[in-house]
Amino acid sequence: MTPRITAFRRLVLLSLVVALVATTGCARIKGAFKDKDENEGVPVEELYDKAHASMRGGNWNNAEIVFRRLVAQYPYGPYTEQALVETAYAQYKRGNNEEAISTIDRFLRTYPTHRNTAYMYYLRGLVNSNRDTVFLQRVWKLDASRRDLATPNQAYADFARVIEYFPNSRYAEDARQRMVALRNLFARHEADVALYYLRRSAWVAAATRATYLLETYPQSEFQNDAVAVLAASYTELGNDTLAADARRVLQQNQPDHPYLSGNWPDYPWTIRRLNPFAGEKSAIDND
């Protein structure tokens, strides 16, 4: 065998050894960084305790992750039922409203007669109440009554279901108070629309909207503003009888209302709209 052939074989052998070492090393490195679910195979009791401990510490993200693993790994049983309840609450606290609604609806479909059904309807009301409270609304103090009222209406229906079907539950009284707050939100929306028409001299439209507010949301915080709109609209329309009636009712219910002293509606300064950080205001805010 010539020296040249021997050297060539040694070179080939060395190349094979280097390739083998490199492959083994890559496999080890890959294994070292492989993402393994530390919750896989953990007993259900331990998973639940771990997730619940995260919730007590305010770590909603980790609580949701562990609870979801529990539900996936143990799809049946009392721990799974409670894990769904806790998952929905953790999602609500994280602001994952769409996922929270999905989890709540899944629970209600699966366990319609569960002991926590009242709570889940109540929680769905809470989620829907905050569903459209986005970052810009919080920072710039945008008026919720001027947003889309579809989800607040759904929240109202959720709370109403709690009161109707679970009147003796621990959530009924708070649901009732939240319904009052939502009614005031809806009433304010109607009052703002009526003032919008009033500012543009659409007297009939303003009176119609104010009448709707009084009929639909009686005893709301904005009923006297609606009466003031009626008085102003009927005065402009030349209907002195109805205007006098409206003024008399307003005098009886709120004698210090600014309309009676000629200082209402006090619309915000138009240039305010040029400041994006000024928030939203209407004549109601200047009462």
ZAVEX-207080 format. One record per residue (C-alpha): residue in one letter; chain; x, y, z. Coordinates in steps of 0.1 Angstrom, whole numbers, plus 2048, in hexadecimal, padded with zeros to 3 digits. Example, Ala and Ser with C-alpha at 12.3 -4.5 7.8 and 13.67 -1.06 7.14 Angstrom:
2
<aa: A	ch: A	u: 87B	v: 7D3	w: 84E> .
<aa: S	ch: A	u: 889	v: 7F5	w: 847> .
// end
This chain:
287
<aa: M	ch: A	u: 800	v: 800	w: 800> .
<aa: T	ch: A	u: 80E	v: 821	w: 7F6> .
<aa: P	ch: A	u: 812	v: 83F	w: 80E> .
<aa: R	ch: A	u: 7FA	v: 853	w: 7F8> .
<aa: I	ch: A	u: 7DE	v: 83A	w: 7FC> .
<aa: T	ch: A	u: 7E4	v: 837	w: 821> .
<aa: A	ch: A	u: 7E2	v: 85C	w: 826> .
<aa: F	ch: A	u: 7C2	v: 85E	w: 812> .
<aa: R	ch: A	u: 7B2	v: 843	w: 828> .
<aa: R	ch: A	u: 7BC	v: 855	w: 847> .
<aa: L	ch: A	u: 7AD	v: 875	w: 83A> .
<aa: V	ch: A	u: 78C	v: 863	w: 832> .
<aa: L	ch: A	u: 78B	v: 853	w: 854> .
<aa: L	ch: A	u: 792	v: 874	w: 865> .
<aa: S	ch: A	u: 776	v: 884	w: 852> .
<aa: L	ch: A	u: 75E	v: 869	w: 85C> .
<aa: V	ch: A	u: 768	v: 86D	w: 881> .
<aa: V	ch: A	u: 763	v: 893	w: 87F> .
<aa: A	ch: A	u: 741	v: 88F	w: 86F> .
<aa: L	ch: A	u: 736	v: 876	w: 889> .
<aa: V	ch: A	u: 741	v: 88C	w: 8A6> .
<aa: A	ch: A	u: 731	v: 8AB	w: 896> .
<aa: T	ch: A	u: 710	v: 898	w: 892> .
<aa: T	ch: A	u: 710	v: 88B	w: 8B5> .
<aa: G	ch: A	u: 719	v: 8AD	w: 8C3> .
<aa: C	ch: A	u: 6FC	v: 8BD	w: 8B0> .
<aa: A	ch: A	u: 6E4	v: 8A3	w: 8BC> .
<aa: R	ch: A	u: 6EF	v: 8AA	w: 8E0> .
<aa: I	ch: A	u: 6EC	v: 8CF	w: 8DC> .
<aa: K	ch: A	u: 6CA	v: 8CC	w: 8CC> .
<aa: G	ch: A	u: 6BF	v: 8B5	w: 8E9> .
<aa: A	ch: A	u: 6CC	v: 8CE	w: 902> .
<aa: F	ch: A	u: 6B7	v: 8EA	w: 8F4> .
<aa: K	ch: A	u: 699	v: 8D5	w: 8EB> .
<aa: D	ch: A	u: 679	v: 8E5	w: 8F9> .
<aa: K	ch: A	u: 66A	v: 8CC	w: 910> .
<aa: D	ch: A	u: 648	v: 8D2	w: 921> .
<aa: E	ch: A	u: 651	v: 8CF	w: 946> .
<aa: N	ch: A	u: 62C	v: 8C9	w: 94E> .
<aa: E	ch: A	u: 629	v: 8AA	w: 938> .
<aa: G	ch: A	u: 621	v: 88B	w: 94C> .
<aa: V	ch: A	u: 61D	v: 89D	w: 96D> .
<aa: P	ch: A	u: 600	v: 890	w: 982> .
<aa: V	ch: A	u: 5E0	v: 8A4	w: 980> .
<aa: E	ch: A	u: 5E1	v: 8AE	w: 9A5> .
<aa: E	ch: A	u: 603	v: 8BC	w: 9A1> .
<aa: L	ch: A	u: 5FA	v: 8CF	w: 981> .
<aa: Y	ch: A	u: 5DC	v: 8DF	w: 992> .
<aa: D	ch: A	u: 5F0	v: 8E9	w: 9B1> .
<aa: K	ch: A	u: 60B	v: 8F8	w: 99B> .
<aa: A	ch: A	u: 5F3	v: 90C	w: 986> .
<aa: H	ch: A	u: 5E0	v: 918	w: 9A4> .
<aa: A	ch: A	u: 600	v: 923	w: 9B5> .
<aa: S	ch: A	u: 607	v: 938	w: 996> .
<aa: M	ch: A	u: 5E5	v: 948	w: 998> .
<aa: R	ch: A	u: 5EA	v: 951	w: 9BC> .
<aa: G	ch: A	u: 60B	v: 961	w: 9B2> .
<aa: G	ch: A	u: 5FA	v: 975	w: 996> .
<aa: N	ch: A	u: 60D	v: 962	w: 97B> .
<aa: W	ch: A	u: 5EF	v: 95E	w: 964> .
<aa: N	ch: A	u: 603	v: 954	w: 946> .
<aa: N	ch: A	u: 613	v: 936	w: 957> .
<aa: A	ch: A	u: 5F3	v: 92D	w: 968> .
<aa: E	ch: A	u: 5E1	v: 92C	w: 946> .
<aa: I	ch: A	u: 5FD	v: 917	w: 936> .
<aa: V	ch: A	u: 5FC	v: 8FD	w: 952> .
<aa: F	ch: A	u: 5D6	v: 8FB	w: 954> .
<aa: R	ch: A	u: 5D5	v: 8F6	w: 92E> .
<aa: R	ch: A	u: 5EE	v: 8D9	w: 931> .
<aa: L	ch: A	u: 5D8	v: 8CA	w: 94D> .
<aa: V	ch: A	u: 5B9	v: 8CC	w: 937> .
<aa: A	ch: A	u: 5CC	v: 8BD	w: 919> .
<aa: Q	ch: A	u: 5DC	v: 8A1	w: 92D> .
<aa: Y	ch: A	u: 5BD	v: 899	w: 943> .
<aa: P	ch: A	u: 59E	v: 8A1	w: 92F> .
<aa: Y	ch: A	u: 586	v: 894	w: 948> .
<aa: G	ch: A	u: 581	v: 897	w: 96E> .
<aa: P	ch: A	u: 57B	v: 8B1	w: 989> .
<aa: Y	ch: A	u: 59D	v: 8C0	w: 985> .
<aa: T	ch: A	u: 597	v: 8C6	w: 960> .
<aa: E	ch: A	u: 575	v: 8D7	w: 967> .
<aa: Q	ch: A	u: 585	v: 8EF	w: 980> .
<aa: A	ch: A	u: 5A3	v: 8F4	w: 969> .
<aa: L	ch: A	u: 58D	v: 902	w: 94E> .
<aa: V	ch: A	u: 57D	v: 91A	w: 967> .
<aa: E	ch: A	u: 5A0	v: 925	w: 972> .
<aa: T	ch: A	u: 5AD	v: 928	w: 94E> .
<aa: A	ch: A	u: 590	v: 93F	w: 945> .
<aa: Y	ch: A	u: 598	v: 955	w: 963> .
<aa: A	ch: A	u: 5BD	v: 956	w: 95B> .
<aa: Q	ch: A	u: 5B6	v: 960	w: 937> .
<aa: Y	ch: A	u: 59F	v: 97B	w: 943> .
<aa: K	ch: A	u: 5B9	v: 989	w: 95A> .
<aa: R	ch: A	u: 5D3	v: 988	w: 93E> .
<aa: G	ch: A	u: 5BB	v: 99B	w: 927> .
<aa: N	ch: A	u: 5B7	v: 97E	w: 90F> .
<aa: N	ch: A	u: 592	v: 985	w: 90C> .
<aa: E	ch: A	u: 58B	v: 971	w: 8ED> .
<aa: E	ch: A	u: 59C	v: 952	w: 8FB> .
<aa: A	ch: A	u: 58A	v: 957	w: 91C> .
<aa: I	ch: A	u: 568	v: 958	w: 90B> .
<aa: S	ch: A	u: 571	v: 938	w: 8F7> .
<aa: T	ch: A	u: 57B	v: 926	w: 917> .
<aa: I	ch: A	u: 55B	v: 931	w: 929> .
<aa: D	ch: A	u: 545	v: 926	w: 90C> .
<aa: R	ch: A	u: 557	v: 905	w: 90B> .
<aa: F	ch: A	u: 551	v: 8FF	w: 930> .
<aa: L	ch: A	u: 52C	v: 909	w: 92D> .
<aa: R	ch: A	u: 526	v: 8F2	w: 910> .
<aa: T	ch: A	u: 538	v: 8D5	w: 921> .
<aa: Y	ch: A	u: 52B	v: 8DA	w: 945> .
<aa: P	ch: A	u: 509	v: 8EC	w: 942> .
<aa: T	ch: A	u: 4FE	v: 8E2	w: 965> .
<aa: H	ch: A	u: 520	v: 8E6	w: 977> .
<aa: R	ch: A	u: 520	v: 8F7	w: 999> .
<aa: N	ch: A	u: 536	v: 912	w: 98A> .
<aa: T	ch: A	u: 51E	v: 91B	w: 96D> .
<aa: A	ch: A	u: 512	v: 93B	w: 97E> .
<aa: Y	ch: A	u: 536	v: 946	w: 983> .
<aa: M	ch: A	u: 53F	v: 93F	w: 95F> .
<aa: Y	ch: A	u: 522	v: 954	w: 952> .
<aa: Y	ch: A	u: 52D	v: 96F	w: 96B> .
<aa: L	ch: A	u: 551	v: 96D	w: 95E> .
<aa: R	ch: A	u: 545	v: 96F	w: 93A> .
<aa: G	ch: A	u: 533	v: 98F	w: 944> .
<aa: L	ch: A	u: 553	v: 99D	w: 952> .
<aa: V	ch: A	u: 567	v: 994	w: 933> .
<aa: N	ch: A	u: 54D	v: 9A3	w: 91C> .
<aa: S	ch: A	u: 54C	v: 9C3	w: 931> .
<aa: N	ch: A	u: 571	v: 9C8	w: 92B> .
<aa: R	ch: A	u: 574	v: 9B8	w: 909> .
<aa: D	ch: A	u: 577	v: 9D9	w: 8F6> .
<aa: T	ch: A	u: 58B	v: 9EC	w: 910> .
<aa: V	ch: A	u: 5AA	v: 9ED	w: 8FA> .
<aa: F	ch: A	u: 5CB	v: 9FE	w: 902> .
<aa: L	ch: A	u: 5C2	v: A1F	w: 8F1> .
<aa: Q	ch: A	u: 5A2	v: A22	w: 905> .
<aa: R	ch: A	u: 5B5	v: A1E	w: 926> .
<aa: V	ch: A	u: 5D1	v: A36	w: 91D> .
<aa: W	ch: A	u: 5BD	v: A51	w: 90C> .
<aa: K	ch: A	u: 59D	v: A4D	w: 921> .
<aa: L	ch: A	u: 586	v: A47	w: 904> .
<aa: D	ch: A	u: 562	v: A46	w: 90E> .
<aa: A	ch: A	u: 555	v: A22	w: 90E> .
<aa: S	ch: A	u: 532	v: A2D	w: 906> .
<aa: R	ch: A	u: 53F	v: A39	w: 8E4> .
<aa: R	ch: A	u: 54D	v: A17	w: 8DB> .
<aa: D	ch: A	u: 53B	v: 9FA	w: 8CB> .
<aa: L	ch: A	u: 522	v: 9EF	w: 8E6> .
<aa: A	ch: A	u: 51E	v: 9CB	w: 8D9> .
<aa: T	ch: A	u: 534	v: 9BB	w: 8F3> .
<aa: P	ch: A	u: 526	v: 9D0	w: 910> .
<aa: N	ch: A	u: 503	v: 9C5	w: 905> .
<aa: Q	ch: A	u: 50F	v: 9A1	w: 906> .
<aa: A	ch: A	u: 51E	v: 9A7	w: 929> .
<aa: Y	ch: A	u: 4FC	v: 9B5	w: 934> .
<aa: A	ch: A	u: 4EB	v: 995	w: 927> .
<aa: D	ch: A	u: 505	v: 97F	w: 93A> .
<aa: F	ch: A	u: 4FE	v: 991	w: 95B> .
<aa: A	ch: A	u: 4D9	v: 98F	w: 955> .
<aa: R	ch: A	u: 4DC	v: 96A	w: 951> .
<aa: V	ch: A	u: 4EE	v: 967	w: 972> .
<aa: I	ch: A	u: 4D2	v: 97B	w: 983> .
<aa: E	ch: A	u: 4B6	v: 968	w: 972> .
<aa: Y	ch: A	u: 4C2	v: 944	w: 975> .
<aa: F	ch: A	u: 4D9	v: 947	w: 994> .
<aa: P	ch: A	u: 4C8	v: 962	w: 9AA> .
<aa: N	ch: A	u: 4D6	v: 953	w: 9CA> .
<aa: S	ch: A	u: 4FA	v: 94F	w: 9BE> .
<aa: R	ch: A	u: 516	v: 964	w: 9CD> .
<aa: Y	ch: A	u: 51A	v: 976	w: 9AC> .
<aa: A	ch: A	u: 4F6	v: 982	w: 9A8> .
<aa: E	ch: A	u: 4F9	v: 9A2	w: 9BB> .
<aa: D	ch: A	u: 519	v: 9AD	w: 9AA> .
<aa: A	ch: A	u: 50A	v: 9A4	w: 988> .
<aa: R	ch: A	u: 4EC	v: 9BA	w: 990> .
<aa: Q	ch: A	u: 503	v: 9D8	w: 999> .
<aa: R	ch: A	u: 516	v: 9D3	w: 979> .
<aa: M	ch: A	u: 4F6	v: 9D2	w: 965> .
<aa: V	ch: A	u: 4EE	v: 9F4	w: 974> .
<aa: A	ch: A	u: 510	v: A02	w: 969> .
<aa: L	ch: A	u: 50B	v: 9F4	w: 946> .
<aa: R	ch: A	u: 4E8	v: A03	w: 943> .
<aa: N	ch: A	u: 4F7	v: A25	w: 94C> .
<aa: L	ch: A	u: 511	v: A1F	w: 931> .
<aa: F	ch: A	u: 4F6	v: A18	w: 917> .
<aa: A	ch: A	u: 4E2	v: A36	w: 923> .
<aa: R	ch: A	u: 500	v: A4D	w: 920> .
<aa: H	ch: A	u: 505	v: A41	w: 8FC> .
<aa: E	ch: A	u: 4E1	v: A4C	w: 8F4> .
<aa: A	ch: A	u: 4E6	v: A6D	w: 906> .
<aa: D	ch: A	u: 505	v: A74	w: 8F2> .
<aa: V	ch: A	u: 4F3	v: A6D	w: 8D2> .
<aa: A	ch: A	u: 4D6	v: A83	w: 8DC> .
<aa: L	ch: A	u: 4EF	v: A9F	w: 8E4> .
<aa: Y	ch: A	u: 500	v: A99	w: 8C2> .
<aa: Y	ch: A	u: 4DE	v: AA0	w: 8B1> .
<aa: L	ch: A	u: 4D7	v: ABD	w: 8C7> .
<aa: R	ch: A	u: 4F8	v: ACE	w: 8BE> .
<aa: R	ch: A	u: 4F0	v: ACA	w: 899> .
<aa: S	ch: A	u: 4CD	v: AD9	w: 89E> .
<aa: A	ch: A	u: 4BC	v: AB7	w: 896> .
<aa: W	ch: A	u: 4A1	v: ABE	w: 8B0> .
<aa: V	ch: A	u: 48A	v: AA2	w: 8A7> .
<aa: A	ch: A	u: 4A6	v: A88	w: 8A6> .
<aa: A	ch: A	u: 4B3	v: A95	w: 8C8> .
<aa: A	ch: A	u: 490	v: A92	w: 8D8> .
<aa: T	ch: A	u: 48B	v: A70	w: 8CA> .
<aa: R	ch: A	u: 4AC	v: A63	w: 8D8> .
<aa: A	ch: A	u: 4A6	v: A73	w: 8FA> .
<aa: T	ch: A	u: 483	v: A63	w: 8FB> .
<aa: Y	ch: A	u: 493	v: A41	w: 8F2> .
<aa: L	ch: A	u: 4AC	v: A45	w: 90F> .
<aa: L	ch: A	u: 490	v: A4C	w: 928> .
<aa: E	ch: A	u: 47B	v: A2F	w: 91C> .
<aa: T	ch: A	u: 497	v: A15	w: 919> .
<aa: Y	ch: A	u: 4AD	v: A1F	w: 937> .
<aa: P	ch: A	u: 496	v: A2E	w: 952> .
<aa: Q	ch: A	u: 4A7	v: A39	w: 972> .
<aa: S	ch: A	u: 4C9	v: A3B	w: 961> .
<aa: E	ch: A	u: 4E3	v: A55	w: 96B> .
<aa: F	ch: A	u: 4DB	v: A68	w: 94B> .
<aa: Q	ch: A	u: 4B6	v: A6A	w: 94C> .
<aa: N	ch: A	u: 4B6	v: A8F	w: 956> .
<aa: D	ch: A	u: 4CE	v: A97	w: 939> .
<aa: A	ch: A	u: 4B4	v: A86	w: 923> .
<aa: V	ch: A	u: 499	v: A9C	w: 931> .
<aa: A	ch: A	u: 4AF	v: ABB	w: 92B> .
<aa: V	ch: A	u: 4B3	v: AB0	w: 907> .
<aa: L	ch: A	u: 48D	v: AAE	w: 904> .
<aa: A	ch: A	u: 489	v: AD1	w: 913> .
<aa: A	ch: A	u: 4A3	v: AE0	w: 8FB> .
<aa: S	ch: A	u: 495	v: ACD	w: 8DD> .
<aa: Y	ch: A	u: 471	v: AD6	w: 8E3> .
<aa: T	ch: A	u: 47A	v: AFB	w: 8E9> .
<aa: E	ch: A	u: 48C	v: AFC	w: 8C7> .
<aa: L	ch: A	u: 46E	v: AEB	w: 8B7> .
<aa: G	ch: A	u: 456	v: B05	w: 8C5> .
<aa: N	ch: A	u: 443	v: AEB	w: 8DA> .
<aa: D	ch: A	u: 440	v: B00	w: 8F9> .
<aa: T	ch: A	u: 429	v: AE7	w: 90B> .
<aa: L	ch: A	u: 440	v: ACA	w: 909> .
<aa: A	ch: A	u: 45F	v: AE0	w: 910> .
<aa: A	ch: A	u: 44E	v: AED	w: 930> .
<aa: D	ch: A	u: 445	v: AC9	w: 93B> .
<aa: A	ch: A	u: 469	v: ABF	w: 936> .
<aa: R	ch: A	u: 477	v: ADC	w: 949> .
<aa: R	ch: A	u: 45E	v: AD5	w: 966> .
<aa: V	ch: A	u: 469	v: AB1	w: 968> .
<aa: L	ch: A	u: 48E	v: ABB	w: 967> .
<aa: Q	ch: A	u: 487	v: AD5	w: 983> .
<aa: Q	ch: A	u: 478	v: ABA	w: 999> .
<aa: N	ch: A	u: 492	v: AA0	w: 993> .
<aa: Q	ch: A	u: 4B2	v: AB5	w: 991> .
<aa: P	ch: A	u: 4AD	v: AD9	w: 999> .
<aa: D	ch: A	u: 4D2	v: AE1	w: 996> .
<aa: H	ch: A	u: 4D5	v: AD3	w: 973> .
<aa: P	ch: A	u: 4E9	v: AEC	w: 95E> .
<aa: Y	ch: A	u: 4CF	v: AED	w: 943> .
<aa: L	ch: A	u: 4B7	v: AFF	w: 95A> .
<aa: S	ch: A	u: 4D1	v: B1B	w: 95F> .
<aa: G	ch: A	u: 4D7	v: B1E	w: 939> .
<aa: N	ch: A	u: 4FA	v: B0E	w: 93A> .
<aa: W	ch: A	u: 4F3	v: AED	w: 929> .
<aa: P	ch: A	u: 4FD	v: ADD	w: 913> .
<aa: D	ch: A	u: 521	v: AE9	w: 918> .
<aa: Y	ch: A	u: 532	v: AD8	w: 8FB> .
<aa: P	ch: A	u: 558	v: AD2	w: 8FD> .
<aa: W	ch: A	u: 56F	v: AEA	w: 8EB> .
<aa: T	ch: A	u: 573	v: ADF	w: 8C7> .
<aa: I	ch: A	u: 599	v: AE3	w: 8C7> .
<aa: R	ch: A	u: 59A	v: AC8	w: 8E2> .
<aa: R	ch: A	u: 597	v: AAF	w: 8C6> .
<aa: L	ch: A	u: 5B9	v: AB8	w: 8B9> .
<aa: N	ch: A	u: 5C9	v: AAA	w: 8D9> .
<aa: P	ch: A	u: 5CA	v: A84	w: 8D6> .
<aa: F	ch: A	u: 5D2	v: A81	w: 8FC> .
<aa: A	ch: A	u: 5B5	v: A96	w: 908> .
<aa: G	ch: A	u: 59D	v: A79	w: 909> .
<aa: E	ch: A	u: 578	v: A7B	w: 8FF> .
<aa: K	ch: A	u: 55F	v: A93	w: 90F> .
<aa: S	ch: A	u: 53C	v: A9D	w: 908> .
<aa: A	ch: A	u: 523	v: AB6	w: 915> .
<aa: I	ch: A	u: 51A	v: A9C	w: 92F> .
<aa: D	ch: A	u: 53D	v: A9E	w: 93E> .
<aa: N	ch: A	u: 538	v: AC3	w: 943> .
<aa: D	ch: A	u: 518	v: AC0	w: 957> .
// end
